[in-house]
Amino acid sequence: MLKTGRAHTESLRDGRTVFIDGRRVDDVTCDPAFANAVNSIASLYDLVNSAEHVDRMTYALDDGRRANRIWQLPHTYNDLVERRHALEALSEMTGGFIGRGPDHVGSCIAGLHMGRDVFEAYDRKRATAVSDYYTFARDNDIYLTYALINPQADRSKSASEQSTEFLAAGVVDRDARGITIRGAKMLATGAVFANEIFVTCIQPLRPGDEKYAVSFVVPMNTPGLKVLSRKSYEESAASVFDSPLAARFDENDAVIYFDDVLVPWERVFVDSNLEMCQKQFHATPAHVYQNYQSMIRLTVKLRFLLGLARRAAETNGILGLPPVREMLGQLAAETAMVDALVVAMEAKGMMQGAYYIPDRHTLYAAQVLTQQLYPKVAHTLREITGGGMIAQPSSYLDFGNPEIAEYIDATQQSPVSDAHDKVKFYKLAWDAVGSEFGSRHTQYEMFYAGAMFVTKAHSFRTYDWERATGLVDSMLGSYDLPADAPTVALKAVAVNAR
């Protein structure tokens, strides 16, 4: 039921096909491109499995067994808050830098299950597949990732209009066993470390794209499934001291290629249905529940960056300067705003069937604001640190040379720390926002929820416009021309509402 870190590590030795740097990886758990991140993921499972954290990190099932809170289905406001405390603890283990840990897509699968009635209206067999899979994933504490986006090619054309029929993953065949998938999907962040992958299309599809309108889950070692990894920042790190985040928390991103992969019917949730591909996210709690998890993680990450900014000011001896305190005060206000929005999602939540779901519009408002906020926070941290982040020793090896170490001690001075601690801090700050790893995280936080026009559209779609315009109508209805005002007959002119 509750998986240990060692058990998860062993589960990754399953013969999966992962490619990086022109080679196939034999064992991701000990490969220099991935081993430290595997250990970091394992530590998340050990936290959940630890006896001292059992009440915070797990919940009781009806039969008395305990399960990881990432799978909890909230029936009340208190359920939601208790689950949030567990998700915060997971994010605090990595400073929020593992964006697609087990709790993210786990939240999505739980949301699909909570919306079983939507699947029932579509196809009862597919509804059973969703609920059976949720139970399987919960009982085995499965770590899932997902791939929801078609590869970028000619973005002015739909999936069926691309020059290659199966550029995007689609159904090439179906029989009594299931559907056969050919083509690619992105962006499978965390795929190297996951047990299984949820594959579908969150982008709107057009008539003619039916073969790409699928939704299914398969194990990462399924025959024909290929993981095409990007560069490993972990492998490029000289040491944990030099790259404390990249060396341990590089969750990796990948393109997934399906080389005629057979998906059994019991793992198929949607089969060639354009409408249901969208409904699975927006008519069920899935989209809200998975992104609510993301906002919980992001509150932790922003809190971490705010801590870096404060520590940088202390290290440089500039905390007392009014302009610096103003910058930190602004960051503190913005970080508190995001934290408050998460609390507001819960407080304004509502029942959807038997389940208590976070408020949709507050969630989407938070996503719109944080997509703009994250790069701003990173930039402010750069301003406060100045040249200190880049005026650092080349690597930890410099401390091992007495001659170089003497110069480090002479030049890396601070009113609050010795040279060793100052270098250690600045390498952490650089890794967070300045390194290739840090730059990737800025890109991730700006686009993991979709381009800004997507999140703004969600905000527009879910806002209570009737209440807002009702206030306008009420005010307009409260006055008119004075009774004794001279009037002139006006010709009615129809004006299109904009």
Buried (B, 14 or more C-beta within 10 A) or exposed (E): EBBBBEBBBEBBEEEBBBBBEEEEBEBBBEBEBBBBBBEBBBBBBBBBBBEEBBEBBBBEBEEEEBBBBBBBBBEEEEBBBBBBEBBBBBBBBBBBBBBBBBBBBBBBBBBBBBBBEBBBEBBEEBBBBBBEBBEBBBEBBBBBBBBBBBBEBEEEEBBBEBEEEBBBBBBBEBEEEBBBBBBBBBBBBBBBBBBBBBBBBBBEBEEEBBBBBBBBBBBBBBEBBBBBBBBBBBBBBBEBBBBBBBBBBBBBBBBBBBEEBBBEBBBBBBBBBBEBBBBBBBBBBBBBBBBBBBBBBBBBBBBBBBEBBBBBBBBBEBBEEEEBBEBBEEBBEBBBBBBBBBEBBBBEBEEBEEBBBBBBBBBBBBBBBBBEBBBEBBEBBBEBBEEBBEEBBEBBEBBEEEEBBEEBEEEBEBEEBEBBEBBBBBBBBBBBBBBEBBEBBBEBBBBBBBEBEBBBBBBEEBBEEEEEEEEEEEEEEEEEEEEEEEEEEEEEEEEEEE
